[in-house]
């Protein structure tokens, strides 16, 4: 059996080891936390970009529908003109 001072020194060394492990763990968690913060920031930026693309796609879809309607109107007018020309017998 060692002296009381030796036992206290052993306990302090054990405590130092445990504190070192806790510090390492905290450092690991801090690094992981920072990585997650960056990923969150990146995902938010990507989400914003996707929302802009969705908005743009919606506008393009509206444009296509408008162009299709205009095309049908023009087609109808051309058919009317052709019918009028046919009635003239030309």
Steps between C-alpha positions, in 0.01 A plus 500: 500500500640839399518813702201735514690750285564234232130408498403866467745545211354193327149639545614836358657323198178309441305825529740673259449216252124527527512879461718458189240261354220746577695782334565282192131411486396866530744594223360224282143615565594862431656405166197289412270785603687743274480253212124467554461878512676527165286225352189678625618824343573321171161326502319826565679660206416198283136518613486866404645417156246220453213730598620750238515225239147387590376857471674539165363168374149611598541821303632307200201267523267801499687639197464171313125492568464860386696425180285194433185714535645766272594231250144368499363853444740559210416160355129585516558835328708336225228241443241778477713687244552180297123436503434856384755458218337166403160674483647748255594210279861599471 
